[in-house]
Each structure stands twice: as C-alpha cells, then as structure tokens.
Amino acid sequence: MPTKRNNQQTARIRSMERCLTRATAAVKRLNTALDNFEAVQADIAALEQYYGSDLWRQDLADDEAALLPDGLKRGVLSQDAVWNLLTDLRDLTTRLHNNQ
C-alpha cells in the first residue's frame, strides 16, 4: 500500500519527468532553429552589404521608375523589410547573450 511519502515521491517524479520531456523537446527545437539560422548567415551578410549600397539605391530608383519586370518580388527594396530583419537580428543576438 502506497504511503504518503510514496505519493509525494511519485508526484515529484512525474512532475520532473514532465519538465524533462518539455525541456528536451525545446532544446531539440532550438538546436534545429540554430542549424537553420547558421545556414543563412551568408544570406544575412549579403543583405547587410546590399542594403543602402549604391547597387540597392540604383535598384530602388529603377523600381520607382517602373523599369523592373512586373511580378518581380521586390521586398528587399522596401526600406522596412531589410531594416526590420536586421533590427530583429540585433534584438535576438542581445537576447541570446543575455541568456548565457
């Protein structure tokens, strides 16, 4: 017959097992996310170099002059899209450093 101590112990072990399950899953998801993030570092560097450059300004001017093909995705020419990405990246980097 289970004693009070055994009931408390069992509850504690079950609680810790739930913690382990959630934490293990979160660490796996974060590891996958970091793998994906590492894979796009060259893309981020290319965007940082392009954004605000002479080439970017020329591409923007050509877009504003309607010289680019219809249907061409041009989010990269919006000042907000790249700026927001780089701001989010900076905030994420700060957050990761603060959690070490």
N, CA, C and O atoms as a GROMACS GRO file, in nm:
protein
  400
    1MET      N    1   0.084  -0.118   0.000
    1MET     CA    2   0.000   0.000   0.000
    1MET      C    3   0.089   0.125   0.000
    1MET      O    4   0.181   0.135   0.081
    2PRO      N    5   0.061   0.220  -0.093
    2PRO     CA    6   0.145   0.339  -0.101
    2PRO      C    7   0.130   0.427   0.022
    2PRO      O    8   0.021   0.446   0.075
    3THR      N    9   0.242   0.480   0.066
    3THR     CA   10   0.241   0.570   0.180
    3THR      C   11   0.234   0.714   0.130
    3THR      O   12   0.248   0.739   0.010
    4LYS      N   13   0.214   0.807   0.222
    4LYS     CA   14   0.212   0.949   0.187
    4LYS      C   15   0.345   0.988   0.122
    4LYS      O   16   0.348   1.062   0.024
    5ARG      N   17   0.452   0.937   0.178
    5ARG     CA   18   0.584   0.967   0.122
    5ARG      C   19   0.592   0.916  -0.020
    5ARG      O   20   0.643   0.987  -0.108
    6ASN      N   21   0.544   0.797  -0.046
    6ASN     CA   22   0.549   0.740  -0.180
    6ASN      C   23   0.462   0.821  -0.276
    6ASN      O   24   0.499   0.841  -0.392
    7ASN      N   25   0.346   0.868  -0.228
    7ASN     CA   26   0.260   0.951  -0.313
    7ASN      C   27   0.328   1.082  -0.350
    7ASN      O   28   0.322   1.124  -0.465
    8GLN      N   29   0.393   1.145  -0.254
    8GLN     CA   30   0.465   1.269  -0.280
    8GLN      C   31   0.582   1.244  -0.373
    8GLN      O   32   0.609   1.322  -0.464
    9GLN      N   33   0.650   1.135  -0.350
    9GLN     CA   34   0.765   1.099  -0.433
    9GLN      C   35   0.720   1.073  -0.576
    9GLN      O   36   0.781   1.123  -0.670
   10THR      N   37   0.615   0.996  -0.591
   10THR     CA   38   0.563   0.966  -0.724
   10THR      C   39   0.520   1.093  -0.795
   10THR      O   40   0.549   1.110  -0.914
   11ALA      N   41   0.451   1.183  -0.726
   11ALA     CA   42   0.408   1.310  -0.785
   11ALA      C   43   0.529   1.394  -0.827
   11ALA      O   44   0.528   1.456  -0.933
   12ARG      N   45   0.631   1.395  -0.743
   12ARG     CA   46   0.752   1.471  -0.773
   12ARG      C   47   0.820   1.415  -0.898
   12ARG      O   48   0.860   1.490  -0.986
   13ILE      N   49   0.833   1.284  -0.904
   13ILE     CA   50   0.899   1.221  -1.018
   13ILE      C   51   0.820   1.247  -1.146
   13ILE      O   52   0.879   1.275  -1.250
   14ARG      N   53   0.687   1.237  -1.138
   14ARG     CA   54   0.604   1.266  -1.256
   14ARG      C   55   0.621   1.412  -1.301
   14ARG      O   56   0.631   1.440  -1.420
   15SER      N   57   0.624   1.502  -1.204
   15SER     CA   58   0.643   1.643  -1.236
   15SER      C   59   0.778   1.667  -1.302
   15SER      O   60   0.786   1.739  -1.402
   16MET      N   61   0.882   1.608  -1.246
   16MET     CA   62   1.016   1.624  -1.304
   16MET      C   63   1.025   1.558  -1.442
   16MET      O   64   1.097   1.607  -1.529
   17GLU      N   65   0.954   1.450  -1.461
   17GLU     CA   66   0.952   1.384  -1.592
   17GLU      C   67   0.887   1.475  -1.696
   17GLU      O   68   0.932   1.482  -1.810
   18ARG      N   69   0.780   1.546  -1.657
   18ARG     CA   70   0.717   1.641  -1.749
   18ARG      C   71   0.814   1.754  -1.782
   18ARG      O   72   0.824   1.798  -1.897
   19CYS      N   73   0.887   1.801  -1.680
   19CYS     CA   74   0.989   1.905  -1.703
   19CYS      C   75   1.094   1.855  -1.802
   19CYS      O   76   1.132   1.927  -1.895
   20LEU      N   77   1.141   1.734  -1.783
   20LEU     CA   78   1.241   1.676  -1.871
   20LEU      C   79   1.189   1.664  -2.014
   20LEU      O   80   1.260   1.697  -2.109
   21THR      N   81   1.067   1.617  -2.028
   21THR     CA   82   1.008   1.600  -2.162
   21THR      C   83   0.997   1.734  -2.233
   21THR      O   84   1.036   1.746  -2.349
   22ARG      N   85   0.943   1.837  -2.164
   22ARG     CA   86   0.928   1.970  -2.225
   22ARG      C   87   1.064   2.031  -2.258
   22ARG      O   88   1.082   2.087  -2.367
   23ALA      N   89   1.157   2.022  -2.166
   23ALA     CA   90   1.289   2.082  -2.188
   23ALA      C   91   1.364   2.013  -2.301
   23ALA      O   92   1.428   2.079  -2.382
   24THR      N   93   1.356   1.881  -2.307
   24THR     CA   94   1.423   1.806  -2.412
   24THR      C   95   1.368   1.846  -2.549
   24THR      O   96   1.445   1.868  -2.644
   25ALA      N   97   1.237   1.857  -2.560
   25ALA     CA   98   1.175   1.896  -2.686
   25ALA      C   99   1.215   2.038  -2.724
   25ALA      O  100   1.243   2.066  -2.841
   26ALA      N  101   1.216   2.128  -2.627
   26ALA     CA  102   1.253   2.267  -2.654
   26ALA      C  103   1.398   2.279  -2.699
   26ALA      O  104   1.429   2.355  -2.792
   27VAL      N  105   1.487   2.205  -2.636
   27VAL     CA  106   1.628   2.208  -2.674
   27VAL      C  107   1.646   2.153  -2.816
   27VAL      O  108   1.724   2.208  -2.893
   28LYS      N  109   1.575   2.048  -2.849
   28LYS     CA  110   1.583   1.993  -2.986
   28LYS      C  111   1.533   2.095  -3.088
   28LYS      O  112   1.595   2.113  -3.192
   29ARG      N  113   1.421   2.162  -3.057
   29ARG     CA  114   1.368   2.264  -3.150
   29ARG      C  115   1.465   2.380  -3.165
   29ARG      O  116   1.486   2.430  -3.276
   30LEU      N  117   1.523   2.424  -3.054
   30LEU     CA  118   1.619   2.533  -3.060
   30LEU      C  119   1.743   2.493  -3.138
   30LEU      O  120   1.796   2.573  -3.215
   31ASN      N  121   1.790   2.372  -3.120
   31ASN     CA  122   1.906   2.323  -3.193
   31ASN      C  123   1.878   2.325  -3.344
   31ASN      O  124   1.963   2.366  -3.422
   32THR      N  125   1.760   2.280  -3.382
   32THR     CA  126   1.722   2.281  -3.524
   32THR      C  127   1.713   2.425  -3.575
   32THR      O  128   1.760   2.455  -3.685
   33ALA      N  129   1.653   2.513  -3.495
   33ALA     CA  130   1.643   2.654  -3.534
   33ALA      C  131   1.782   2.716  -3.550
   33ALA      O  132   1.804   2.793  -3.643
   34LEU      N  133   1.873   2.683  -3.461
   34LEU     CA  134   2.009   2.737  -3.472
   34LEU      C  135   2.081   2.682  -3.596
   34LEU      O  136   2.156   2.754  -3.660
   35ASP      N  137   2.057   2.556  -3.628
   35ASP     CA  138   2.113   2.500  -3.752
   35ASP      C  139   2.062   2.579  -3.872
   35ASP      O  140   2.140   2.614  -3.961
   36ASN      N  141   1.932   2.606  -3.874
   36ASN     CA  142   1.873   2.683  -3.984
   36ASN      C  143   1.929   2.825  -3.988
   36ASN      O  144   1.956   2.879  -4.095
   37PHE      N  145   1.945   2.885  -3.872
   37PHE     CA  146   1.999   3.020  -3.862
   37PHE      C  147   2.144   3.024  -3.912
   37PHE      O  148   2.182   3.115  -3.987
   38GLU      N  149   2.223   2.928  -3.871
   38GLU     CA  150   2.362   2.922  -3.917
   38GLU      C  151   2.368   2.906  -4.069
   38GLU      O  152   2.460   2.958  -4.133
   39ALA      N  153   2.273   2.835  -4.126
   39ALA     CA  154   2.272   2.810  -4.270
   39ALA      C  155   2.244   2.936  -4.352
   39ALA      O  156   2.275   2.941  -4.471
   40VAL      N  157   2.185   3.039  -4.290
   40VAL     CA  158   2.153   3.161  -4.365
   40VAL      C  159   2.246   3.277  -4.331
   40VAL      O  160   2.217   3.391  -4.369
   41GLN      N  161   2.355   3.252  -4.262
   41GLN     CA  162   2.447   3.360  -4.227
   41GLN      C  163   2.503   3.430  -4.350
   41GLN      O  164   2.519   3.552  -4.347
   42ALA      N  165   2.533   3.358  -4.455
   42ALA     CA  166   2.583   3.421  -4.578
   42ALA      C  167   2.476   3.510  -4.640
   42ALA      O  168   2.506   3.616  -4.694
   43ASP      N  169   2.349   3.466  -4.632
   43ASP     CA  170   2.239   3.547  -4.684
   43ASP      C  171   2.226   3.677  -4.605
   43ASP      O  172   2.207   3.784  -4.663
   44ILE      N  173   2.237   3.668  -4.474
   44ILE     CA  174   2.228   3.787  -4.389
   44ILE      C  175   2.342   3.883  -4.420
   44ILE      O  176   2.321   4.004  -4.431
   45ALA      N  177   2.462   3.830  -4.434
   45ALA     CA  178   2.578   3.914  -4.467
   45ALA      C  179   2.559   3.982  -4.602
   45ALA      O  180   2.593   4.099  -4.617
   46ALA      N  181   2.506   3.909  -4.699
   46ALA     CA  182   2.481   3.967  -4.832
   46ALA      C  183   2.378   4.079  -4.823
   46ALA      O  184   2.394   4.183  -4.887
   47LEU      N  185   2.271   4.058  -4.746
   47LEU     CA  186   2.170   4.162  -4.729
   47LEU      C  187   2.226   4.285  -4.660
   47LEU      O  188   2.197   4.397  -4.700
   48GLU      N  189   2.308   4.264  -4.558
   48GLU     CA  190   2.370   4.377  -4.487
   48GLU      C  191   2.457   4.459  -4.582
   48GLU      O  192   2.457   4.582  -4.576
   49GLN      N  193   2.529   4.392  -4.669
   49GLN     CA  194   2.618   4.461  -4.763
   49GLN      C  195   2.537   4.533  -4.871
   49GLN      O  196   2.572   4.644  -4.911
   50TYR      N  197   2.429   4.470  -4.917
   50TYR     CA  198   2.347   4.526  -5.025
   50TYR      C  199   2.262   4.644  -4.978
   50TYR      O  200   2.251   4.745  -5.048
   51TYR      N  201   2.202   4.630  -4.859
   51TYR     CA  202   2.108   4.731  -4.810
   51TYR      C  203   2.176   4.866  -4.795
   51TYR      O  204   2.275   4.879  -4.722
   52GLY      N  205   2.124   4.965  -4.863
   52GLY     CA  206   2.179   5.100  -4.856
   52GLY      C  207   2.299   5.125  -4.946
   52GLY      O  208   2.352   5.236  -4.950
   53SER      N  209   2.342   5.021  -5.018
   53SER     CA  210   2.458   5.038  -5.107
   53SER      C  211   2.417   5.113  -5.234
   53SER      O  212   2.299   5.138  -5.258
   54ASP      N  213   2.516   5.148  -5.315
   54ASP     CA  214   2.488   5.213  -5.444
   54ASP      C  215   2.402   5.122  -5.532
   54ASP      O  216   2.312   5.170  -5.601
   55LEU      N  217   2.430   4.993  -5.530
   55LEU     CA  218   2.350   4.900  -5.610
   55LEU      C  219   2.205   4.897  -5.563
   55LEU      O  220   2.113   4.896  -5.644
   56TRP      N  221   2.186   4.895  -5.433
   56TRP     CA  222   2.050   4.897  -5.378
   56TRP      C  223   1.978   5.025  -5.418
   56TRP      O  224   1.861   5.021  -5.458
   57ARG      N  225   2.047   5.139  -5.408
   57ARG     CA  226   1.986   5.266  -5.446
   57ARG      C  227   1.949   5.267  -5.594
   57ARG      O  228   1.843   5.319  -5.632
   58GLN      N  229   2.034   5.212  -5.678
   58GLN     CA  230   2.003   5.206  -5.821
   58GLN      C  231   1.884   5.114  -5.847
   58GLN      O  232   1.796   5.147  -5.926
   59ASP      N  233   1.882   5.000  -5.780
   59ASP     CA  234   1.769   4.908  -5.796
   59ASP      C  235   1.639   4.974  -5.750
   59ASP      O  236   1.536   4.957  -5.815
   60LEU      N  237   1.644   5.047  -5.641
   60LEU     CA  238   1.526   5.118  -5.590
   60LEU      C  239   1.481   5.225  -5.690
   60LEU      O  240   1.362   5.237  -5.719
   61ALA      N  241   1.576   5.301  -5.742
   61ALA     CA  242   1.541   5.405  -5.840
   61ALA      C  243   1.479   5.342  -5.964
   61ALA      O  244   1.381   5.395  -6.018
   62ASP      N  245   1.534   5.231  -6.010
   62ASP     CA  246   1.477   5.164  -6.127
   62ASP      C  247   1.338   5.110  -6.098
   62ASP      O  248   1.251   5.111  -6.185
   63ASP      N  249   1.316   5.065  -5.976
   63ASP     CA  250   1.183   5.019  -5.938
   63ASP      C  251   1.085   5.136  -5.939
   63ASP      O  252   0.975   5.125  -5.992
   64GLU      N  253   1.126   5.246  -5.880
   64GLU     CA  254   1.039   5.364  -5.876
   64GLU      C  255   1.012   5.419  -6.016
   64GLU      O  256   0.908   5.481  -6.038
   65ALA      N  257   1.103   5.398  -6.110
   65ALA     CA  258   1.085   5.442  -6.249
   65ALA      C  259   1.012   5.336  -6.332
   65ALA      O  260   0.998   5.351  -6.453
   66ALA      N  261   0.965   5.229  -6.267
   66ALA     CA  262   0.891   5.121  -6.333
   66ALA      C  263   0.975   5.052  -6.440
   66ALA      O  264   0.923   5.012  -6.545
   67LEU      N  265   1.103   5.038  -6.415
   67LEU     CA  266   1.192   4.973  -6.510
   67LEU      C  267   1.213   4.824  -6.481
   67LEU      O  268   1.275   4.753  -6.560
   68LEU      N  269   1.160   4.777  -6.368
   68LEU     CA  270   1.176   4.636  -6.332
   68LEU      C  271   1.056   4.556  -6.381
   68LEU      O  272   0.947   4.610  -6.397
   69PRO      N  273   1.076   4.428  -6.405
   69PRO     CA  274   0.968   4.344  -6.459
   69PRO      C  275   0.848   4.336  -6.363
   69PRO      O  276   0.864   4.333  -6.241
   70ASP      N  277   0.729   4.331  -6.421
   70ASP     CA  278   0.609   4.308  -6.342
   70ASP      C  279   0.620   4.171  -6.277
   70ASP      O  280   0.675   4.077  -6.335
   71GLY      N  281   0.567   4.159  -6.158
   71GLY     CA  282   0.567   4.031  -6.089
   71GLY      C  283   0.696   3.998  -6.016
   71GLY      O  284   0.704   3.897  -5.947
   72LEU      N  285   0.798   4.083  -6.030
   72LEU     CA  286   0.924   4.060  -5.960
   72LEU      C  287   0.905   4.092  -5.812
   72LEU      O  288   0.865   4.202  -5.776
   73LYS      N  289   0.936   3.994  -5.727
   73LYS     CA  290   0.931   4.022  -5.583
   73LYS      C  291   1.038   4.125  -5.553
   73LYS      O  292   1.153   4.113  -5.597
   74ARG      N  293   0.999   4.227  -5.477
   74ARG     CA  294   1.094   4.335  -5.451
   74ARG      C  295   1.088   4.384  -5.306
   74ARG      O  296   1.112   4.501  -5.277
   75GLY      N  297   1.056   4.292  -5.216
   75GLY     CA  298   1.054   4.328  -5.074
   75GLY      C  299   1.188   4.380  -5.026
   75GLY      O  300   1.194   4.462  -4.934
   76VAL      N  301   1.293   4.333  -5.088
   76VAL     CA  302   1.428   4.375  -5.048
   76VAL      C  303   1.451   4.524  -5.079
   76VAL      O  304   1.542   4.586  -5.024
   77LEU      N  305   1.368   4.579  -5.166
   77LEU     CA  306   1.382   4.721  -5.198
   77LEU      C  307   1.304   4.810  -5.103
   77LEU      O  308   1.323   4.932  -5.100
   78SER      N  309   1.217   4.751  -5.025
   78SER     CA  310   1.147   4.831  -4.924
   78SER      C  311   1.244   4.853  -4.810
   78SER      O  312   1.314   4.762  -4.766
   79GLN      N  313   1.248   4.974  -4.762
   79GLN     CA  314   1.341   5.004  -4.654
   79GLN      C  315   1.304   4.928  -4.528
   79GLN      O  316   1.392   4.890  -4.450
   80ASP      N  317   1.176   4.906  -4.506
   80ASP     CA  318   1.132   4.842  -4.382
   80ASP      C  319   1.168   4.695  -4.373
   80ASP      O  320   1.206   4.648  -4.266
   81ALA      N  321   1.158   4.621  -4.482
   81ALA     CA  322   1.178   4.476  -4.475
   81ALA      C  323   1.318   4.439  -4.427
   81ALA      O  324   1.333   4.360  -4.334
   82VAL      N  325   1.418   4.494  -4.489
   82VAL     CA  326   1.556   4.462  -4.451
   82VAL      C  327   1.589   4.524  -4.315
   82VAL      O  328   1.653   4.461  -4.231
   83TRP      N  329   1.545   4.648  -4.295
   83TRP     CA  330   1.570   4.714  -4.165
   83TRP      C  331   1.510   4.632  -4.051
   83TRP      O  332   1.575   4.611  -3.949
   84ASN      N  333   1.385   4.587  -4.069
   84ASN     CA  334   1.320   4.508  -3.965
   84ASN      C  335   1.394   4.377  -3.940
   84ASN      O  336   1.410   4.336  -3.825
   85LEU      N  337   1.439   4.312  -4.047
   85LEU     CA  338   1.516   4.189  -4.030
   85LEU      C  339   1.642   4.215  -3.949
   85LEU      O  340   1.672   4.142  -3.855
   86LEU      N  341   1.716   4.317  -3.986
   86LEU     CA  342   1.842   4.346  -3.917
   86LEU      C  343   1.818   4.389  -3.772
   86LEU      O  344   1.897   4.357  -3.684
   87THR      N  345   1.709   4.462  -3.748
   87THR     CA  346   1.674   4.501  -3.611
   87THR      C  347   1.636   4.378  -3.530
   87THR      O  348   1.680   4.362  -3.416
   88ASP      N  349   1.554   4.290  -3.588
   88ASP     CA  350   1.517   4.166  -3.520
   88ASP      C  351   1.640   4.081  -3.490
   88ASP      O  352   1.650   4.021  -3.383
   89LEU      N  353   1.733   4.077  -3.584
   89LEU     CA  354   1.857   4.002  -3.564
   89LEU      C  355   1.938   4.059  -3.448
   89LEU      O  356   1.989   3.985  -3.365
   90ARG      N  357   1.948   4.192  -3.444
   90ARG     CA  358   2.021   4.257  -3.333
   90ARG      C  359   1.954   4.226  -3.199
   90ARG      O  360   2.021   4.194  -3.101
   91ASP      N  361   1.821   4.236  -3.196
   91ASP     CA  362   1.748   4.208  -3.072
   91ASP      C  363   1.764   4.062  -3.030
   91ASP      O  364   1.779   4.032  -2.911
   92LEU      N  365   1.761   3.972  -3.126
   92LEU     CA  366   1.779   3.830  -3.096
   92LEU      C  367   1.919   3.802  -3.043
   92LEU      O  368   1.936   3.726  -2.949
   93THR      N  369   2.017   3.864  -3.104
   93THR     CA  370   2.155   3.847  -3.059
   93THR      C  371   2.171   3.896  -2.915
   93THR      O  372   2.235   3.831  -2.833
   94THR      N  373   2.112   4.011  -2.885
   94THR     CA  374   2.115   4.064  -2.748
   94THR      C  375   2.047   3.969  -2.653
   94THR      O  376   2.098   3.942  -2.544
   95ARG      N  377   1.932   3.917  -2.693
   95ARG     CA  378   1.858   3.824  -2.608
   95ARG      C  379   1.939   3.697  -2.582
   95ARG      O  380   1.944   3.648  -2.468
   96LEU      N  381   2.002   3.644  -2.685
   96LEU     CA  382   2.083   3.522  -2.666
   96LEU      C  383   2.200   3.548  -2.574
   96LEU      O  384   2.232   3.464  -2.490
   97HIS      N  385   2.265   3.661  -2.586
   97HIS     CA  386   2.379   3.694  -2.499
   97HIS      C  387   2.335   3.714  -2.356
   97HIS      O  388   2.407   3.679  -2.262
   98ASN      N  389   2.217   3.773  -2.337
   98ASN     CA  390   2.166   3.796  -2.201
   98ASN      C  391   2.124   3.666  -2.132
   98ASN      O  392   2.117   3.661  -2.009
   99ASN      N  393   2.096   3.563  -2.209
   99ASN     CA  394   2.052   3.436  -2.152
   99ASN      C  395   2.167   3.338  -2.129
   99ASN      O  396   2.144   3.222  -2.093
  100GLN      N  397   2.289   3.382  -2.148
  100GLN     CA  398   2.403   3.290  -2.128
  100GLN      C  399   2.440   3.282  -1.983
  100GLN      O  400   2.533   3.209  -1.947
   0.00000   0.00000   0.00000
